[in-house]
């Protein structure tokens, strides 16, 4: 069965139902404890904010042809705002990513600061391999596996996806598993490398990218032209 056939199955649930399941998930005690601790202690710059503190669902266009798959919410970003890649401040990964998506036509604005900022995605949907902020940005293999059900459900509810942009090694590994479960095969098996494109005879194409974390962007490992190139490739592939 192709990924397209699978996602048109009557068993596929709506994104709104899946969102509710994600937000109320309590499978990983370590992650839930950490997120609630962060939401209580807060960061000094956000001490007056009410933190989201719950698992974070995906965000974007339900008819997206491009799925952007990242690692996990940031402790004081999406764990605070409740929207993926939102609110980690100027110079953070949120704005870095959104500038690239905006330049490629996937976003109506180049910043992502808070859930009511007017940001809309067109032809793109952003999700994460793990839906709770992990300590030191390091989820365990068990936590990644436990959260895969949410990623799988969201993907199956996105019937038009033709391209998956995987941000970082964990996002890439999750994408390879996700597509492999739906019969997508590559020869040879995909290996992570920035800007590498893997196309298959059936199913979505896969594009790898370094993650837009401050560790990568502040050191020049990932530059604005590098990530912009990834989304230009995604736009071209989505239109084929």
N, C-alpha and C positions, 0 to 999 in steps of 0.2 A: 504494500500500500504506500503510495506517495504521501509526502507531508501535506500536500494540498487536499488529497482525499480524506486523510485523517481529520483535518481541521473542519471539514464540512459534515462530519458525522453528527447525527442527532444527539449524541451523548455530550457534545461540547457545551460547556456552560458559558453564560454571559460574563463579560468582564466585571460587571457590577457584583455578581455573585462571588466571583473569584476574589475581588477586592475585599469583600467582607470576610472571606475565609482567611485571607492573608493578615488583615488587620487584627483579627482575634486569635491568631496562631500563638500557641504557648509551648511548642515542641521542645525548644532548646532553653533549658533553665539558665545556663550560663549567660546566654545572650540577653534573655529577658531581664535578668538581674542587673546586668551591666547597663542596658538601655534605661532602665528605671532609675538607676543610681545617677547616671549622667543627667537625666531629666530633672532630678531633685537637686543635685549639687550645682548644676549649670556652669556655664562659662561666664566670667566676670562681664564680658561685653554683652551678654544676653541674660543677665540676671533678672531682668523684669519680664522676660518672655515666658510664655507657657509652652513648654516643650511637648512635642508629639509623643515621644517615648514609646511608640508601638512599632510593630513591623510595617514596612513601607511598601505599598503596592506599586506597580508600574504606572507610567504616565505617558499619554500621547494620543495619537490618532488611531482609532479602532480599525481603520482601513489602511494602516501603514504597510508600505512595501519594504521598509527598513526597520529592523529590530536592533536597537543598541543595547548590548548586554555588558554590564559592568560588574564590579566586585560586590559592594555592599554600601549601605547608607553611611555617611560620615556622622560621627558622634554629635557634632554641633551644627551639622548641615541638615540632611534629610531627617535625622533622628529628632531634630528640633522643629523643622518646618512641616514634616509629613509628606514632602514631595521629593522624589528622587532627583539628585543633582540640583539641589536648591538650597541657597542660603549659607554657603561657607565663605562668603565675603568676596570683595574685589581681589583679584589675583588668585582666587581659589579654583578648584577643579570645575565648579558649576559654570562660572563665566567662561573659563577656558574652553570647555566643551561646547557651550552654547554659541560662542562666536563662530566656531567652525561649522556648526549645524546651521546657523543663520546664514553664513556666507554661501552654503550649498543649497539654501532654499528650504531647509527642514524646520526652521523656527522663525517666528515673526519678529523676534528681537534677540539681541546678542547677549543678554544677561538673564540670570535666573536667581532672584534674590528672595522671594517669598511667594506663597501659594496664590496670593491675590494680585500679583504683579502684571497680569494680562498675558503672560507667556502662553503661546499655543504652538503645538507641533503639527506640522503638515507632512503626511506620508512617513512619519517616524514614530516609534514607540520606544521608550526607555525602560528597561527592567534591570534587575540585579540577580546575581547568582545566590546571594544571601540577603534576606530582607530586614535583618536587625544589625545595627552597628556592632561590630566585633571589637573586643579589646585589641589595641595595637594594630587594627585593620587586618587581623589574622584569624579568620574562622578556621575551625577544625574540619577535617575531612568529613566527620560525622555530621557537623552542622551544615556543610555544603550539601551533603546527601539528603538531609532532612528537608532542606528548602527546595530541592529540585522539583518536588511535586508542584509547588507554586509556579515556578518558571514554566514547567511543562503545561500546566493548565492555561496560563496566560498565552503561551505560544499557540496552543490549539484554538484559542478564541480570537486569534488574529489571522483571518483567512487569506490575506493578500501578501504575506511576507515573502519577499524574493531574495533579500540580502540580510545577513546577520553581521553586524559590526561588533566584534568582541574586544572590549577594553581590558587589557591586562591578561596575565597568564590564567588566573582563576576564571575570568569571564570566558576566555578562549576554551579552556578545558570543559567548562559547562556547556558552551555552544557545540563543541564536538560531540559530547554525549547526547545533548538534546536532539541534534540533527541525526546522529547515528541511530537513535531509537526509532526514528521515523524513516529508516531505510536509505538515508543519504550516505553514500560511500565515496571514498577518495582513494586513489592510488598514486603515490604512497600515502600513508596516514599523515594528516596535517601536522606540521611542526610550527610552533609559535615564532613569529618574526614580524616586526612592524611593517605594515603596508602590504603584507603578502596576501594574495587572493587565492582562494580555493573554490573552484567551480566544480559542480557535479552534474552528470547527465540529467538527474532528477532531483528536485528540491532546491532550496535556497543556496546562494553563494555565501561564502564565509570570508570576511576580511578581518585580519588581526591588526591590532593597534596597541601601542604602549598605553597604559592607563594615565589619564590626565591628573595624577596626584601631584601635590606640591613638590614631593620628592623628585619627580620626573621633570616637571615644568620649570622648577627653580634652578635645576642643574643643567638644563639644556638637553637632557635625554630625549624629551619630547618638546618640540617647538611648534608654534602656531602653524607654520607652513606644512609641517609633517602631518598634523592631525587634519588640517584642511584638505590635504591631498586624499586622505582616507575617505572623507565624506564626499568628495567629488567622484571618487571611484564608486562609492555606494550609490550615488545619484545616477550615474551612467548605467550601472548594472541593473538598478531597479526599473529603469525605463526600457530595457530590452524585452 
